[in-house]
Amino acid sequence: MWGGRFAEGPSAIMREINASIPFDKALWRQDIAASKAHVAMLGNQGIVTAADAATITSGLDRIAAEYEQDGVPEDWDLEDIHMTTESRLAELIGPVAGRLHTARSRNDQVATDFRLWVREAMEQVDAGLELLQRALVNRAGEHAASIMPGFTHLQTAQPVTLGHHLLAYYEMIRRDRSRFADARARLNECPLGSAALAGTGFPIDRDATAKALGFDGPTGNSLDAVSDRDFALDYLMAAAQCSLHLSRLAEEFIIWASQPFGFVRLPDALSTGSSIMPQKKNPDAAELVRGHAGRIIGCATALMVTMKGLPLAYSKDMQDDKPPVFEAASLLALSIAAMTGMVADSTFRTERMRQAAELGYATATDLADWLVREADVPFREAHHITGAAVKLAESKGAALDALSLEELRAIDPRIDERVFAALSVDASVASRASYGGTAPERVREQVAQARRTLGLA
Ligand code: ARG
């Protein structure tokens, strides 16, 4: 392509280190679409003749059909998807192929292709996350009143409802979707026509190519446009944050599925067995979601480090932008699908959850609150009295509401028989009816709201 300037060809090492075709062939659809938009504009502007534009367009269509059918050929000498397509175009239509690259550089070409690819990836993630939200909301609706222990420090804290717990993840995913939507809005400016770095002397119409490719308009600074990868970083950072939510959810399932907890039976379809221990059913899919989050965060870190020292405008380091984005995209899509299946198809063992809440002194705060409300005891003193009651119950291996009234009154005589109504886990969750709280009625409202948001109601 640049033989004019060189006395000898690249060494084998140069060819290998330079070749991006093994991975950037994933951009072929975007590359063809952007080339078609570009050549249509060149034709409309009279920069190439209408006849040449038509020849180039049909050549590009033929190449697209070939790639669709046989895949993209990988010739390291052709470096990347852009050169691969251009050289095939020359084979098909002859020297007129050389007119396609008028008023364009691979620098604005790759920036455009990659934006198109990332835009589509954002849309796919959003669709996957919506399915995950549906699964969460459906299960939350089923379990609006199922009681489980709520934890802080992974120690039993207060009873909550399983529906409330699942809706916590609905909220996280809601924020993830909004981050991807923000990123998409910022991404949607078209670099095409920025050429190598300085713009071009040809009378191009950047509004036309931007519009043809579904962008809101052209980028405003050619130097920035060819060297900006913020859109890829925005995507990766949103992906990283999303992956850590998925990882936390996966971690919950891993813990809940362990025998001492026994809160959930994972779907067989998302579990594996052991080659030696016949009883085992391992949460491998959840563990891999947790593992993949580490890799996705690594992808975001990799591109940040690639970009941080680069002067304007394009440097070849930027060719390394694609592998981390492609890797993160496929890991994230799999993780979302795995967690959607896990939420939708797991069996929640609600009797075990309830029992764990009852045995874990989860209503101790309710006893303290009762003393404040009904006996006008200052909260700090009520906390102390309740601590003594828990200590006694624990020494007897019993639940709080299994203590007799005499035993409770021996700790503090202001306690009377009405206290037992406050000590049940049902009374406890029902009482937490503040907005956003765990009471079944609040959870049902949140489920209804979420169903409206998702278009399910
Ligand atoms: N393959 C390159 C990349 O992915 C695009 C081409 C820019 N090359 C250049 N030598 N200016 O970044």
Boltz pocket constraint, residues with backbone or C-beta under 6 A from the ligand:
constraints:
  - pocket:
      binder: B
      contacts: [[A, 18], [A, 20], [A, 24], [A, 80], [A, 106], [A, 107], [A, 110], [A, 314], [A, 315], [A, 316], [A, 318], [A, 319], [A, 320]]
      max_distance: 6.0
